[in-house]
Amino acid sequence: MFIVCTKKMIASICYFCMLILVSGVLYWSTQVPVSACPAEQFCVVLDAGHGGIDGGSQGKTGVFERDINLQITNKLEKLLKSLNIIVVQTRTTKEGLYGVFASGFKMKDMQARKKIIEKANPDLVVSIHMNYFSDSSVCGAQVFFKPNDKTSKDLALNMQNLFQKNLKNAKKSPKEGDFYILTCSKSPGILIECGYLSNAEEEALLLSADYQDKVAYQIFCGIACYFNLKNQPKIG
Ligand SMILES: [Zn+2]
């Protein structure tokens, strides 16, 4: 018995090949090429949480944290670069890092972030998020630090202090955070919940460019201070 290849069959095979090819290119294009950071300069991996189909939490206005995370991360990147700090971003577009959407995409996305962090081997990982809670009165920025890591905890304490002084409603204390993005590498790290999208007042603040600038600046000050305290001649 032999199979007769009809034009229709060939067309569908070609279509299938095209799909694989496009999927491959899409997957490849979402992977940020990263090399190890130079030893003589401080290096930070900035991680804008979520992305693509994964919008994260959503405010009443319809905004997703995915987008505010990226806006604040981009502002922070500019500030850090002004101090000659090397910045590696896990994502620079609204897309996630999972490539083609399929089941298990969240795991793929997180593993891609881990790969970027491991390759960069940074002095610090900073992940940016927005919070959400069923009680809409709850608000305030809060820093979470890598579990059982004194360096991360010290940074978080200092940064939370800055938040308290300079950001409306900020929480009093930082918290230990058992998040994959913090535990997936040996680098110290913090995850910052910049505020609650479930709180209308804070959502409005987080949507404004001025407040985003303010948040980015406080995070920047915390990081700059942290590197300064390490007393290494990396900041020129
Ligand atoms: Zn989040």
Residues whose N, C-alpha, C, O or C-beta is under 5 A from the ligand:
A	BS01	ZN	G49 G56 H129 M130
